Amino acid sequence: MAKLLQVNNLSTEFRTPAGVVPAVRDVSFDLDPGETVGIVGESGSGKSVTAMSLLRLIKSPPGQITHGTVNYKGTDLLAQSDAYLRSVRGNRIAMIFQEPMTSLNPLMKVGEQIAEVIQLHLKLSRAESRNRAIELLKKVQIPSPEKRIKDYPHQMSGGMRQRVMIAMALACNPEILIADEPTTALDVTIQSQIMDLILGLKEEFGSSVIMITHDLGVIAEMAQRVIVMYAGQVVETGSVFDIFDDPQHPYTRSLLRSVPRLGSRTAQGRHRLQEIPGMVPNLINMPEGCTFRERCPIASAECALRPIPLHAVAEGRMARCIKSNSPVEVAP
């Protein structure tokens, strides 16, 4: 099966008064038709910058994509004109942004914003676009869509605004849907509804999904493959079953241990979450060798000698750790 999307050695940096921040370093992955790939990691690990770089949405300056290719059905998006990218964004590849209140135009009614996408890409009339907008609001389960299309973003709740963002993303039946922390700042009940909605619409439209989140529970439910990022690099990849059953990188194991578990109690009736000690390193002055070694419970002197390459540890599995199973070096 031909790959729908192939990302090769993608690198993005930001130039700041303090120095150059290498936010994404040599990130590579691919996406099959109909597949859901999850990208996980702490805040500051490079997940969102990776997503923005795929569609060349990094503001320049200060940001710059310095290296790599993003091949969509054989076409490198990073080498195309701005006009070509505009024809792809929101049409063939759509994105649900992390914070809808800052992504939606506060001066436009939500129906007008959805219809604008439809008119731009599908070339429908104003009336047809409005009807399509109403239909999409129904699909994302917004009640009384005929009335709500006249609302401004501030007149809607956070969950409703996120549903509007999903409706906009799905307006043109995209082949790839990038969901960047789509449930941030929503309560647990609404989070579940939004994730069920994305999953159901994915099945209806047959889209492939790149799900970016720090919530491993979401990944376990939705993804087939997982990419774990730390300090701008991919530190582990594999199927969702492999990652959860037999994580190979200490960072992945630490992430899994920090997830709350029902029924987990000590003899005193309490259970303390196992936090990851320390902080993500300063990307301007990263430590020598493994970037995780200063927080790693199994680090040794060898971990500081040189950068650790991403290597195969089993079929379909890669990790960036010298203590993982059967390392066989491959391209980063």
N, C-alpha and C positions, 0 to 999 in steps of 0.2 A: 504494500500500500504506500503510495506517495505521501510524503510529509506535507501537511498543510502549511506549517510554519517551521523554519529552521533558524535558530539564533546561534551565531558562531562568534566566540571571542569578543563579545560586546563589552566595551569599556566606556565609561562616562565620568567626567571629572568636573569639579567646580573650582573656579579661581576666586579666592577670597583674600582679604587683606592679611590674614594669618598664614596663607599658603595655599597650595593646590590640594583639594580634597578628592581623592580617587574613590568616588562613591560606588562605582560598579567596576569590577575588574575581571575581564576575561570570562564573562558569563556565557555559557553555551547550553542550549536545550532545544528540544523539538516538540511539535504538537501534531498529533494525528487527527484526521477528520472525526468529529463526534467525541473526542476525548476531553477529559477534564484533568488539567495539571495544576497541582497546588504549589504555591511558593510560600514558604513559612520562614519565620525568623523574628528576632526582637526588633523593636523600633531602632532605626539606624543601621539595619543590616543591608539595605540597598534594594528592598523589594519594590517599593513604589517608583524609585528612580529607574529600575529596570523596565517596569511597565510603561512609564512615560517615554523612555528611550525607544521602545519598540515602534511607537508612532511618531517619533521625532518631535515630542512635545516639550522637550527640555528648553527652558528659556535661555537664550544666548545673547549677551553674557548674563550671568557668570558661568552657565553650564555649557558643556561641549562634549559631544560624542566623539571620542578620539580614535576609536578602533572598532572593527567588527562588521558583521553583516546581519541583516534581518531579512531572510528570504521568505516571502509570502508567495506560495505557488510558483516558485522559481524566479521571482522578481525581488531584487534587493531594495527594500523600502528606503534605506539610508542613502541610496545613490540616485533617488528619483527627485523630480522637481517638486516645489511646493504645491503646484496645481494638481499633480498626480496624488500627492499625499492627502490633499483635501478631498479628492474623489474617493479615497479609500476610508478615511476616518469617518466614523458614524455610518458608513455604508457597508463595506465588506468586513471591517474590523471596528467594533464599537467598545466603548469603555464606560464602566460605571465608576464614577470618581468617589473618593473617600468621604467627602463632606458635601452633601447636596446644597446646603445653604450658601456655600461659596462658589459652587459650580453653576447653579441656576441664576439667570438674570433676574434681579429683584424688581426690575422695572417692566418686565413682560409677564403677561399671564401664562400659566403653565401650558395651556392649550396652544398658544401661539408659539411657544418654544418647541413643542413636539412637532407641530405642523411645519415649522421652518425647516426642520431636518428632512421631513418627508418631501416638501416642495423642492428642496435643494437637490436631493439625490434621486428621487423617483419621478420628478417632474410632473406631479399631479396638480390639479387646479386647487385653488384656495378652499373651495367647498369640499372637494374630495379629501384634501389633507386634513380638514377639520373632522370629517367623519372618521378618517383613519385614526386620528388622535383620540377620539371618543372610544373607538374600538379597542385601542391599546390600553386606555385607562381601565376599561372593563377587564381586560386580560390580567392586569396587575391588581385587580380586586379593589379598586377605588370606588366607593359607593357614589351613586348619582353623578356619573361622569359627565353628563350633559351640563350639569351645573358647575362641577369642579374645574372644568377646563377654563372657566372664567376667573378662577382664583389666582392670586399672586402667591409666590412661594411662602411669604411670611404668614399667609392665612392657613397654611397646612402644618400638620405635626411633622416631626422628624421622620417618622415611619412613612407618612404619605409622600413627603418630598423624595425619599429614597425610592418609592414606587414610581414616582414621576421620572426619576433618573433611569430606572430600569426600562420604563416605557419608551423613553427617548433612545436608549441604547438598542432596543429591539425594533425600532420603527422601520428599519429597512431589511429585516431578517438577516443580520450579519452572520458570516461564516465563523467568525471568532469574536467571543465576548470576553473582555478583560474586566474582571471585578476586583477593584482595589479597596480592600477592607469595607465591603458594602454594608456591614452592620455596625460600624463604629458609632458609639454614643447612643445606640438604641437599647431599650430594655430587652430582657431575655425573651419575653414572649414575642415581641416584634422581630427580634433577630431570627427566631425560628421560622416565623412566617415569611420573612424575606428570603431566607435560604431555601425553603420549600418552593417558593415562587420561582426563584432562579432555576432550581432543578427541574421543575415542571415545564417551564418555558424552554429550557435547553432541550428537553425531550421533544417538545412540540415543534420547535424550529430546526432541530438537528444541528445546533451550533456547537462548536468546540469552545471550551471555557478555560481561561487562565485565572485561577482563584488565588488572590493574594490576601493573606491573613496571618495573624499570630495565633489564631484559635485552632488548635490541633483537632478539636472535636468536629469542626466544620470540615477539615481536610479528610478525616476518617469517614465522614458520611458522603462526601461528594466526589473526591478525587480518585483517579486510577493510579496516577504517579505523583511523586512528591519531590520538590527541589527545596533543600534546606540551605538558607543563605546566612552568612555571618561576616560582618565587616566588609561587605561589598563583594564577597566571593561565594561561589557554590561550594559547600563543604560536604554535601552528601546528596545523592539522588538514588531513587529506586521506586519500586511499586509501593503503594500504600500499605500492603500487607508486610513487605520486607521492612519498611521503615518503622512500623509499629511493633512488629514481632522481634526484629533483630537489628536494632540501630547500630551502625558501625562507627559513627563519629561521637566522641564524648559530648559535643554540643547538642547533638540530636538526643542523646540519652538524658542530658540535663533538662532539655525542653520537655520531654515526656514525663520525667519525674516531677516537674513543677505543675503538672495538671492535677486539679482536685479530683478525687475519686470518691464516689458514694460508698459508704460503709467502711471507709478506712479510718480506724480509730486506734489510739494507744490504750494501754491498760487504764489510764486515767480518764479515758473517754474523749480525749482531744487528739487532733492530728495536725501537725505543723507541715505546711507546704515546704518542699525542698527547693529553696530559691537558688538561682545561679549566682555565686558570689562575684563581686566586682562589677565592672562596667564594660560595655563595648569599647575597644581601644580608640584613642584619638586617631582618626584616619590620616591626619597630616604627619603624625609621628608614630607609625605602627611599630610594634615590637619586632625584633628579628625572628626569623623562623616562622613557626606556626602562630597565627594571629590569635588563637584561642588559648595558647599555652599558659598565660598568666591567670586564667580562670579554671584551667583544666585540672581535675583531681588525679589524673594519671600522667601528667606531663613529666618529662625527664630532660636531662641536659641535651640529649640528641635533638629534641624538638626545637631548640634555639639555634641550631647550626645553619639551617638553610630554609628557604621557603618550601612548603610541603606541596607537591603536585597532586592534582586530582588523579586518582588511579582506579582501575577496575578491581573490585573485591569479589565479584561473582558476576554471572551473566545478568546484564541489565542493571548492575549496581556499581556505583562509584562512591569513593570517599576520599577526603583530604586529611588522612591521619596515618602516621607511620605504624601505628599499633593496630590498625584494622586488619581483617582477614586477607591473607594471600595477596599482598599488593603487587600489581602488575602495572607499571606506569603507562599511561596513555596521554593523548593531547589534552591540555586543560580545557 
